[in-house]
Each structure stands twice: as C-alpha cells, then as structure tokens.
Amino acid sequence: MNKEMIRKIAFALTMITFVTVPAMMINRYESVMAGGNLYRFHCRPVDPYDSFRGKYVALSFTEEEMSRAMVQDSVSQDENVYVSVAKGSDGFAFVTGISKSTPIGSDYFTAKVRYMTSETVFLDFPFKRYYMNEELAPLAEKAYRNASGSWWRHGDDSNVYTDVRIQDGTPVIEDIYIEGKPLKKYLEDVTGESLQH
C-alpha cells in the first residue's frame, strides 16, 4: 500500500470520526431527554467574581455540599466519584451516597471531589453550565444571580431550581426555573418582550 493510499484512508477515517462523534453525542442527549428520570435540584448563588461567561449560565447546587458520612469509600480531592440520587417527598433531589463504584438500583452521575473538611465533602457536579444564545445568556445569568442571591439571604430555597434528566449515569439539564417559571418565560415576563432565541 503506497503513501498516497494511506493518506486517503487516514483522511477518510478522520472525516468519519468528525461526523460520527457529534452524531453520537446528539443521539445520547436526545435519548436522555426523552427517557431519563427527572430530578429537581435546588440552586444557590455562584461566585460573583468569576469572569464573564458569554454563552452559558453558571450554576451551583445546594446538594454539592454534604456530610462526609455520605461517602461510602475513602476518596480524595480531585477524584471522580459516583453520586447516587433520589427524590424527596418535596419533589427535590437529594444525594443518597457517594462511592467509587457504579451504584446499582439507583440513578447516579459522576462528579469531582472539589475539597473536603473533617465533616463535609464539596463536589463539582458535571451539569454546572446551561448553554443559551449569547444575547440571552448575560440577561439570564443576571436574573439567576438576583433570584438565587435573594433566596440564599432569606432562606427560600424553592425560588430557583434546575430540572435535570438522568439516564444510565448521564445527566442533562432540561431547564432552570425562577419563581416557578421556566427561565425563558421568566425573562419574557421581566423584560416584557417575546424572546425568540
């Protein structure tokens, strides 16, 4: 086989990869959105000093901080772990355990251990970005910050939440809710404009 033929085969394989990988990712996303179990996570404020994000709303969740008693195995900072979740009687998600092995019989996703104290574990959930049209994202982030900061100060943790679908360990954000309204509807009500993006 000559070099020209090898180059053509390599190019063809590269092009197949460029088409196949995004198609598989889109298919996985659609599958989770259609068949994944719905979990509702309480949101909390994010660091106001983070740099401008542009195309997404940065999210933070109260469930990312939990008692060290929830950890079933010995884990360390920056380690990836499996997070098991369930729904509480209030309809919101809560963490049932953290382990190094794939949970059986419950929905789960992987997260990174951000850091630990003697009593608390702080995680980074993998669904911390909600991508939007770049014209709407700054407006949405401002609304999220205002609403989440308000409930954080006044203790009303039902004011801002995120619906996430989970299937076979894959989490996908469905929507963010502020004051019980989907984010786009909330922005339309605040601005008085129809948002077509």
N, C-alpha and C positions, 0 to 999 in steps of 0.2 A: 504494500500500500504506500503510495507516494505522499509527500508532504502536503500537496495541494488537497488530496482527498481527506487527509487527517484534519486539515484546517476546516474543510467544508462540514465534516461530521461534528467537529467541536463547535462550530458556529451553530449548526442545526440544534445540537443538544442545549446550547446556551439559550437559544430562542425558545425552545420548548419549555425550559425552566422558567424563563421570564413570563411566559403565558400561564403555565400550569400552577405555579406557586400562588400568584394573586387569585386565580380562579378557585383554588382550594381554600384560601382564606375567606373569600366571599361566601363560598358554599358553607363553610363552618359557621360563619356569623349568622347566615340566614337560618341554618339548622337550629342553632341555639335560640334565636329569636322566636322561631316557630314552636319549638318543643321543649325549651328549657323551663325549669321551675322558677317562679318569680319570687324574689326576695327584696324586701324593702329595708334599706339601710339609713339610719339617722346620719345626717351630715353635720359637720361642725366647721368653724372657720379655718381658713388656710393662712399661712404666713403672709401678711400683707406686704412684706418687703421682697417677695420673690420678683424676679424680673418679668417684664411684660410677656405674655404668652401668645397673644395673637389669634390662634385658630382653635383654642380649646379653653374650657373652663376647668380649672384645677379643683379637685375635690378632696375632702378629708372626712373621715368617718369616726364616730364615737367607738365603734367596735374594733378599731385598730389598736386600742389600748385596753389591756385586760390583765387579770390576775395571773401571776406566774403559776398558780395552781392548775390553770387550764392546760399547761404544757405537759404532754404525756411522755416526752422524751427529753434528753439533755440536748439543748440547742445553743447555738452561739450567734453572736452578732453577724449580720450579713448572710446568714444561712437561709436557704429556701425551705419552707415548711408547708405542710398541708393544713388547711384551715377548714374544719367541719362546721357547717351552719345548719340552723333550724329556724322555724318561725315561732315566735312567742304568741301568747294569747292576744296581744295588742296588734298582731299582724306584722310586726317588725322582726327583722332577722337578728339572731344572736349567735355568737360563737359557742360551739359545744366542746371544742377541743382543738389542740394543735399537736401535730405529730410529724415524724419523719417518713412515715409510711402512708400509702394511699388508703384513705378511710373506706370502710365497707358499710353499705347500708345508709349512707347519708350523702347529701350534696356537699361539695367541697371545692376549693380552688387553692392554688399555691400563692404564697405571699413571702416577702422577705422580712426577716427579723431586723428591725431598724436598730434597736438597742434594748437593753434590759436593766432593771434595777433588782434589788433583792426581793421585791414584791410584785413588780409589774413588768409586762412584756409589751413593747411597742412594735407594731407591724406596719409594713407598707403594702397595702392592697394593690393588686395589679390593675384595678379599674379606677384610676385616680384622674383620668382625663376624659372629658366629654367634648368631642370634636364638633365644631359648628362652623358655619360660614364665617369668614374672618371679619365681616362687617357686624355680625351679631354677637360674636364671642366676647368682645370687651363689654358690651352692654349687659350680656348675660352674666359675666363674671362680677360686674358691679352689683347687679341685683342679688346674686348668690352671696356675695360678701356682706351686703347690708342685711339681708334676711337671716343668714346664719349667725352673724355677729349679734343681732338682736336677740335671737333665742338663746344664744350662749350666755348672754348677760342676764336674761330674765328667766332662764330655766325651762322654756317651752321647746322641748326637743322634737315636737311633731310638726314644726313650722317648715322645715326644709329636710327633704329626704330624696333618696335616689332609688329607683326601681332597677334591679339587676336580675337578669335571667342567667341561670347556671345549669349547664348540662355537661356531664362527663368531665367535670373539672374545669370547664371553660366558662368564665363569666363575661357577660356582655351587658353594658348599660342600655336600658330601654329609654329612660327619661329621668329628668330631675324635676321635682315638684317644689314649688314655693307657695305657701299658704293654700295647699291642696290643689293647686293648678299646675298643669304641665308647663314647663319653662317657657315655651313659645307663647302659650296663651297668657301667662303671667306678664311677659314682656309686652304683648299687644295691649293688655289692659293698662299697664303702667304708661306706655308711650302714647296710647290712643291711636296707634297706627296698625294696619294689617301688615304682618311680616311674611313676605312670600319666599324667604330664603330657606 
